Amino acid sequence: MPSVHDNKILSYSVDLQNDELTIHTQSNSIAADKIDIIFTGVFNHFFEQPLKGSIILAITESPIEHFIQENEELLNRNKGYCWPMVFDSAEQIETVLIEGAYKYITLLSSYGLNGWVLARDVEIIAV
């Protein structure tokens, strides 16, 4: 699997109909390889600070329990908008995510765009 550490984010696209999200990146190496990060079976995502020239520090996977703990305020703030789903409690979201075999994948940046994706799978491929 290609590394995306220090890759520049060129763009990202969200296919709501097919539950896919793709982040298009370019390596900072001399070869300047283009690498796509493809999330499939996407439940939801949240990104902040989308800046031109955003640079990826790391992509990590954490337990769903961490998603609930780390995003409790965000979930409560958006509950009235049925986001990320219609729910009565954070435990209800946690159950849906665990039973649906979703992964909590965070995108950490040294500059610019960062956030998370809840998806069933992620693949990193050279294009």
N, C-alpha and C positions, 0 to 999 in steps of 0.2 A: 504494500500500500504506500503510495507516495506521501511524503511529508508535506504539510501545508504551513509549517512554522515559518514566519516572516513572509508568507505570500501576501501579495497585494490583492484586495478584493476589487474586481473589475465591475461586477454587477451581481444581482441575484434576481431570481424569478420565482413566482409562486403560482402553481397550477392548482387552484382550489377545486376544480372539477375532478382531478385525478389524484388529489392528496399528495402532491409532490412539491418539493422546494429544492432549487439548485442554486448554489453559490459558485460563480465563475471567478477563478483566481489566476494569478500569474506569479510564478516563482521569481525571486530576486537573484537567482543564479545567472551565470553567464548565458546558459542555454535559454533562459526565460520560458521554461515550460509552462503551458497552460494546464491547470488542474481544476476539475470540477468536484464539488462536494455535493452529492445527490442524496437527499432525504426522501424516503418513500414511506407510504402509510402515515402521512403527517396528520396528527391530531390538531396541533396548533403551534404557533411560534410567536416570539416577541423579540424585536430588535430595537436597539437604541443607538444614538449617535452615528447615523449613517453619513460618513464623511468621504469625500473623494480622496483616494489614497489610503483608505483603511488598511491596516496591516494585522494579519492574524498572529496571535501569540500561541494559542493552543485550542484544540477541540477536545473536550473531555466528556465522558459519560458518568453520570452519578445516579444513585438510587432515586426512585420516584419519591420516596419519603423526603429527600432533600429538596425536590421540586416544591413540594407543599410548604415546607419550612421556609425556604428562601423566597417564596413568592406569595406568602399569605396576604400581605398588604395589597399587592396588585390584584389578587383574586377577589378580595373583599371589595376593593374599589370598583371593580368591573362586574360584580355579581348582577347588578341591576340591568346590565346590558347583555345578559346571557353569555358572558364570555369567561372562560373558554367554552362553556357549555351551560345549560340550565342546571343549577345545583342548589341544594339546601345547605350543604356543609363541605368543607375541604376534604373530609373523609370520603364523601361520595365521589369526588373527583379522583382521589387516590385509588379507590376501588376500581373505577372505570379504567384508569391507566394501567394498573397492575393486571387486571383481567384481560385487557386488550393487548398485553405484551408490548407496551410502549416504552421507549427509552427516553431518558432526560439527557439531552446533549447540549452542553453549553459551548458557546463560541466566545472565547476571550481574545481581546485585541490589545496590542500595544499602542494602537492609535485607531480611533474611529469605531466603526460598527461592532457592537457586541450584543449578546443576548442568548436566547435558548430556542431549541426546537424539541417538541415532543413528537417522536416518529417511531415507527416499527423498525426501520433500518436506515443505515447511512453507509454510503460507499464513496470512496475517494478514488478518482480515476484521472489519469493523464489523458488529455485530449489532443 
